[in-house]
């Protein structure tokens, strides 16, 4: 699966990156020189959560 990563940042230069590969979804949070990555997460669980959030908005 080839999907470009989603990269979001705020005015303080903190960043959130979502990356999908064959293993699942990876989430990386960066603040200054600190970084943490979790994954692989089940794509289905994230998709269900995003869909529910979009419907609630």
Secondary structure, 3 states (H helix, E strand, C coil): CCCCCEEEECCCCCEEEEEEECCEEEEEEEECCEEEEEEEECHHHHHHHHHHHHHHC
